[in-house]
Amino acid sequence: MPHVEIEYCVPCGFLNRAEDLQHVLLQTFGEQLDAVTLRTGDHGIFEVRVDGETVFDKSEDEFDVDEITRAVREKL
């Protein structure tokens, strides 16, 4: 089963955003995922990876929970 990792910038205050996304992914995909983990970072990072492959990078895309959920769904 896929493992989703959300790496977020602690100094930027992205914890709430990461927790909200984690909740949506767990609620949407439930038992289809092995885990949705949070990983602390810095320097403005907010990335979402499925089995190590980046499906969202804040530096490249606008944050949109629905788009990120669709990107994760494509990897399932």
FIDO-796788 format. One record per residue (C-alpha): residue in one letter; x, y, z. Coordinates in Angstrom, 1 decimal, decimal comma, padded with zeros to 4 digits, m for minus. Layout:
<atoms>
ATOM   resn     east    north       up
ATOM      a        X        Y        Z
...
</atoms>
This chain:
<atoms>
ATOM   resn     east    north       up
ATOM      m    000,0    000,0    000,0
ATOM      p    001,2    003,5   m000,7
ATOM      h    002,8    005,7    001,9
ATOM      v    002,2    009,5    001,7
ATOM      e    004,6    011,9    003,3
ATOM      i    003,9    015,6    003,8
ATOM      e    007,0    017,7    004,5
ATOM      y    006,2    021,1    005,8
ATOM      c    008,1    024,2    006,9
ATOM      v    007,9    024,6    010,7
ATOM      p    009,2    028,2    010,8
ATOM      c    006,6    029,2    008,2
ATOM      g    003,8    027,9    010,3
ATOM      f    002,6    025,3    007,8
ATOM      l    001,7    022,7    010,4
ATOM      n   m002,0    023,5    010,3
ATOM      r   m002,0    023,2    006,5
ATOM      a   m000,2    019,9    006,7
ATOM      e   m002,5    018,5    009,4
ATOM      d   m005,6    019,6    007,4
ATOM      l   m004,3    017,8    004,3
ATOM      q   m003,4    014,7    006,3
ATOM      h   m006,9    014,6    007,6
ATOM      v   m008,5    015,0    004,1
ATOM      l   m006,2    012,2    002,7
ATOM      l   m007,0    009,8    005,5
ATOM      q   m010,7    010,5    005,4
ATOM      t   m010,8    010,2    001,6
ATOM      f   m008,6    007,1    001,1
ATOM      g   m008,7    005,4    004,5
ATOM      e   m007,4    001,9    004,3
ATOM      q   m006,1    002,3    000,7
ATOM      l   m003,0    004,0    002,3
ATOM      d   m000,3    002,5    004,5
ATOM      a    000,3    005,8    006,2
ATOM      v    000,1    009,6    005,9
ATOM      t    003,1    011,0    007,8
ATOM      l    004,2    014,5    008,6
ATOM      r    007,8    015,4    008,3
ATOM      t    009,3    018,7    009,6
ATOM      g    011,3    020,9    007,3
ATOM      d    012,4    024,5    006,8
ATOM      h    013,2    027,0    004,1
ATOM      g    009,5    027,3    002,9
ATOM      i    009,1    023,7    002,0
ATOM      f    005,7    022,1    001,5
ATOM      e    005,9    018,9   m000,5
ATOM      v    003,7    015,9   m000,8
ATOM      r    005,2    012,6   m001,8
ATOM      v    003,6    009,2   m002,6
ATOM      d    006,1    006,4   m002,1
ATOM      g    008,9    008,9   m002,5
ATOM      e    007,6    010,5   m005,7
ATOM      t    006,7    014,2   m005,4
ATOM      v    003,1    014,9   m006,4
ATOM      f    003,0    018,4   m005,0
ATOM      d    005,6    021,1   m004,4
ATOM      k    004,6    024,5   m003,2
ATOM      s    007,4    026,1   m005,1
ATOM      e    005,9    024,9   m008,3
ATOM      d    002,1    024,8   m007,7
ATOM      e   m000,6    026,8   m005,9
ATOM      f   m001,8    025,0   m002,7
ATOM      d   m005,1    023,4   m003,5
ATOM      v   m006,3    020,5   m001,3
ATOM      d   m008,5    019,1   m004,1
ATOM      e   m005,7    019,1   m006,7
ATOM      i   m003,3    017,4   m004,2
ATOM      t   m006,0    014,8   m003,4
ATOM      r   m006,4    014,1   m007,2
ATOM      a   m002,6    013,8   m007,6
ATOM      v   m002,5    011,2   m004,7
ATOM      r   m005,5    009,3   m006,2
ATOM      e   m003,6    009,0   m009,5
ATOM      k   m000,8    007,1   m007,7
ATOM      l   m003,1    004,6   m006,0
</atoms>
